[in-house]
């Protein structure tokens, strides 16, 4: 049984009697309504701009359906999605199918995407960045239902979904830098 909360209400001062009130008692309601409407219009416009983000749109691809899915098509779709990310051309990536997990109501296809930024001085780097992509195929969905895709970067727990955020090259650079710091501190 949940305990009941006791709530105390404070006495509210009558606004009309308050000496701090500087606006006359008879306000022009049309001006207040006009001001409120202008504020709401600006807030809605700002929210729409934030969602649409016309300067930096969120890129996505048209994902295949359950009926069209194969492990190889899933790998190609992930590679296509990753190629839409805004990274410098020096970053190269490779998509690899890892495993298929048969769960009670779905199949999970696991892929690994690895990035590196080779240079002329270091064509084979010690450090790369990986993300694990999961394509979930629900056994109960019709063949025309879209596939469910999610991905997680190594060492992180935040689950990303295509079309919900804009992946950044900075994420890759930060992970490479963190790995380099660990390598230098251990003397490897």
Secondary structure, 3 states (H helix, E strand, C coil): CCCCCCCCCCCCCCHHHCCCCCCCCCCCHHHHHHHHHHHHHHHHHHHHHHHHCCCCCCCCCCCCECCCCCHHHHHHHHHHHHHCCECCCCCEEEEEEEEEEECCCEEEEEEEEEEECCCCCCCCCCCCEEEEEEEEEECCCCCCCECEEEEEECCCCCCECCCCCCCEHHHHHHHHHHHHHHHHHHCC
